[in-house]
Amino acid sequence: MDKIKEVQEEALRAIQEASDLDALLQVRIRYLGKKGSIQALMGEMKSLPKEEKPAFGQKVNTCKQEVTAALEERQKELQKKAVAERLEKEKIDITLSGDRLTLGTTHPLIMIQQEIEDLFLGMGYKIAEGPEVEQDFYNFELANIPKDHPARDMQDTFYIDPNTLLRTHTTAMQMRELEKAKGETPIKLICPGKVYRRDDDDATHSHQFMQCEGLVVGEHITLADLKGTLEFMANRMFGEGRKIRFRPSYFPFTEPSVEVDVSCPFCNGKGCSVCKGSGWIEILGAGMVHPHVLEMNGFDSEKCSGFAFGVGLERVAMLKYGIDDIRNFYINDVRFLKMFDRFD
Ligand code: PHE
């Protein structure tokens, strides 16, 4: 009986002294395991006289229960302690000021391009792509710009060799698409991209700039469709209430050709410094695809017709954001580009 008491006291002490869960597990094994001290006490029962066995057995059981209860209690304590220690160790000081991640921003011209792409994709247009280094054939010949046309003047075009040039307008892509369609209609596409001209750079000219051209070919396509489409675009790009005005113009690949004005978004058509008092701002060139262009590309101009327009993206961005120098788009001044940070 004394031995039982001794083992129990020893076990309870060991339990209190166990300083972590691993140590406690060792104590459990030492006292409650199959080869543990309490099991050993059970073994000693065999050698006792019969009448002492029940009392002894009971005492060992009580000892076992008490040790188990103490173990469990200590285990809870130690678990709590372990969690507290972990929380302390993994604590994040959220009061520390963070490092700001400097991210690049979308270029304003790309923003305009994406806006235009979005609105035309919404109307079921496809987006076409083509090479910036282009053949004379697509840039001029198929677009009804004959060899002696002034637009071919060396002043305007960067030639690489007599048949190869940097495309001067996105119309080159239109011609590729028309040729590819092999007379099949309908065609509904836009072609955004960079174009190049031998201009001297100043506030409104750049030797490299961006255009987005639109082309629709099908049956019964009229100037009214062009007007409606451009009005829709103007409303989306410059705000509701924009009106569209056509003025006669000339492009070799369209007939009739028009210069398109939009009612000034700054004064709502009343006249201000931006529209120079006229209430209108010129934004793009357009027209009905020249029947000769359709024929050259394998379309029957008696059966189908089409409209085309080409808009300068810099021009749209300059109007929309009030930018007065086209060179701002290309000198990569971070202070300028940061102004278009949508997340700032
Ligand atoms: N290609 C013309 C330009 O660069 C724009 C244009 C496109 C005009 C389509 C009419 C039709 O100025």
Residues whose N, C-alpha, C, O or C-beta is under 5 A from the ligand:
A	BS01	LIG	T168 H169 T171 F251 T254 G285 A286 G287 A308 F309 G310
